[in-house]
Amino acid sequence: MHFHLPRVKSFTDIIEQVRDAIRHKHEKESEAHQASSVAESIFRQAAGHQPKGVNPEMVNPDEETVPGIEHPGSTGVIYCSDRAMANGFSYANSHEWANLGQGAPEVGPIPDAPARPNSIPIPVDSLEYAPTTGVKELREAVANLYNDTYRKEKTSKYTYENVCIVPGGRAGLTRVAAVIGDVYTSYQIPDYTAYDQVLSVFKRLVPVPTALDVKSKYKLDIEQTKRDIRNQGLAVILASNPRNPTGQVIKGHDLKELVALGREGTTVILDEFYSWYIYPDHDSGFGKSISSAKYIEDVNEDSVVIIDGLTKNAAGRDSSPGSCQSCSRKGAIQLGGHSGFAYAYDLNYQLALQRHFKAKRDHVLHRLRDLGLEVDLAPTSTFYIWLNLEKLPEPLNNGLVFFEELLKFKTIVIPGIFFDINPAHRRNLFNSPCHHFVRISFGPPIEDLDRGLDAIAMVLKQAKKVGPQNMGRGYVASESRDLDRSLTLILLDIRKASMA
Ligand SMILES: Cc1ncc(COP(=O)(O)O)c(C=O)c1O
């Protein structure tokens, strides 16, 4: 530890100056500590965020406001939107904010892409109730799309019977989880925030975590997974691929090996929501997507469930946003219904999308580097950057503090803690390996990205200039949401709502 002392006259002066320096250091440390505590206590106050199982006395009985119903905890994006609203964000003034927490791609025009459709004809018979698995024509179109894209050379082809249509990713995941039995289900950390709720709500399946780390490029070790299957009796593996939030993807031989586990008694559930958000190093790699469908040998025998979604992969191209398809072992799964329209990807559009998003990724990485924020591992897929804050001075190295400080500059990112899937809230998340991370989305348009990066620059500048003393101050408490406290739950039938 070094203290830089100015020139002094006497021994007592030296003692005094050392004392001052130590006092100053302690003050700084305690200010940094205080900022972390404030940010963490705001997090703890949100419904469902109390740790459970660690210290039973910490369970908040007030959280069970509706008899028999427990708050599941808010997903990262919802918590962050609530915090942003407490800091003045509203949907009316959202253009003044940089929402780099956004889990959706931009929906405006994409350079060099064909125009997006802006109206659709709705025939009268499409207003009928849709079957719960989706209309047959749409299921057929999805099967054909998968066969054309990934299985041209294969004799085993998907048919409409392998496909179910559901109203959104979370709904699809929930339906899949609902049919998983009393088995060990393997998942990895970090991964998509919604798995936390899925794995905690469905109590029959027993979640078994594997922590991925940067040293192994956040890669799932397939050989280790095989050993875990043998030794721990894992029956189901759940993963997003490409992975949110690390932006890494299992592909080629590794993906083939992972799929092969589906022929050896394990069910592999792959959430391929970002299969088109792939950024090749060379021009020849553009225009391709990645899916496990390519490596499935027999679509009716291999136990591989694919969850895909139009919300990201065909954002703005398709007329039924929110729908999602799942190709599964025949008859094994029934998912929620959604009326829809036959579709196919427009390759020119997907190509333009990939080029545009790769340019946005490079732009953000470049600007972060200029700010001294070197990213451990550049994303090769998705539209997220998993930013390690460990090298920043305390308390900015805490993802929750970094997030709160950015809110003051009208910018939203997602604290890393939300990607540490902790279904039963058994571990103390503040010891999490994700605590020193934030996820930055490059889904929004470039102007928004720049506004957010300017805000990051300002937070860093201020931290350098005045140190931690203003951090942790002026954090506005979130209002509790009426919905959390209310017994009035409105369940909307999306099959009808989508037509309204
Ligand atoms: C890995 C992953 N799967 C699925 C979804 C989409 O779910 P939904 O359509 O419910 O927004 C997301 C959204 O962020 C995601 O990151």
The ligand as an SDF file (V2000), in Angstrom:
LIG
                    3D

 16 16  0  0  0  0  0  0  0  0999 V2000
  -32.2180  -16.8480  -23.8940 C   0  0  0  0  0  0  0  0  0  0  0  0
  -33.5800  -16.2260  -24.0410 C   0  0  0  0  0  0  0  0  0  0  0  0
  -34.6390  -17.0110  -24.2980 N   0  0  0  0  0  0  0  0  0  0  0  0
  -35.8690  -16.5000  -24.4650 C   0  0  0  0  0  0  0  0  0  0  0  0
  -36.0860  -15.1370  -24.3920 C   0  0  0  0  0  0  0  0  0  0  0  0
  -37.3920  -14.4970  -24.7360 C   0  0  0  0  0  0  0  0  0  0  0  0
  -38.4150  -14.6240  -23.9840 O   0  0  0  0  0  0  0  0  0  0  0  0
  -39.7370  -13.7410  -24.2960 P   0  0  0  0  0  0  0  0  0  0  0  0
  -40.1870  -14.0190  -25.6910 O   0  0  0  0  0  0  0  0  0  0  0  0
  -40.6800  -14.2330  -23.2670 O   0  0  0  0  0  0  0  0  0  0  0  0
  -39.3110  -12.3140  -24.1060 O   0  0  0  0  0  0  0  0  0  0  0  0
  -35.0380  -14.2820  -24.0930 C   0  0  0  0  0  0  0  0  0  0  0  0
  -35.2930  -12.8420  -23.9350 C   0  0  0  0  0  0  0  0  0  0  0  0
  -34.5360  -12.0570  -23.5040 O   0  0  0  0  0  0  0  0  0  0  0  0
  -33.7460  -14.8410  -23.9190 C   0  0  0  0  0  0  0  0  0  0  0  0
  -32.6920  -14.0450  -23.6610 O   0  0  0  0  0  0  0  0  0  0  0  0
  1  2  1  0
  2  3  1  0
  2 15  2  0
  3  4  2  0
  4  5  1  0
  5  6  1  0
  5 12  2  0
  6  7  1  0
  7  8  1  0
  8  9  2  0
  8 10  1  0
  8 11  1  0
 12 13  1  0
 12 15  1  0
 13 14  2  0
 15 16  1  0
M  END
$$$$
